[in-house]
Structure formats: structure tokens, C-alpha cells
């Protein structure tokens, strides 16, 4: 919907339309060196190394659950599944993220204690 009656929820939903990632080309056009550096870094961080790529994707999922990035959740979940991640591994990734997010609330909460 593009008329003036579009609700806030409809606008928010379109904010996370996966097709928005096509606009990364526009970022690259206007900030080519920065985007080249980001793409190279991202590729290197997720490349095979001491940690197998499937585990890196599970780690990326846990971070995405914590940062609540729907793009990252979708992309890294798909990659993890393509690499053979099971529902059990994905579920444990969710719980690790939840534990760390809750743990951060607890540890930061200590600042409020006398």
C-alpha cells in the first residue's frame, strides 16, 4: 500500500522486506570502498578456518537472534540449514542467544544495586 492510509504496522513490515537487500548495490555505488571492505571482512569472518563454517553460521544465528536482525536471521538460518544444521542445533543456538541476552540484563542490573 502506498496511499496515505498505510498503517504504521504495514510500514514497519515493509522495513524488513528481504528484497531491501538489493539496495546494497546503491550503498556500494555511493560508498564503494567502504562496501568493498565490509564484503571482504564479512567473507573472511565466515570463511572456513579453525571453526567449521556450519558452526560459524550457528554463531551468526545466535548473534542475529540477540541483535534481532530479521535479515541476518533469515540469511544465516538458511546457510546453516544448507550446511546441515539440524533443528536441534538451531534450537540450541536460540537458547544460547536467550541465555546471553538474559545474562546481560542480570550483569548490567548489578549497576542498580546498592
Beta strands, then each sheet from edge to edge (+ up, - down):
end
